[in-house]
């Protein structure tokens, strides 16, 4: 799961380098 999140962050960063990335993690106990 963590790898998927990291990969998605890297993808978003590469796709939109100028834009800030807001990451909301909605998981129980996390």
Secondary structure, 3 states (H helix, E strand, C coil): CHHHHHHHHHHHHHHCCCCCCCCCCCCCCC
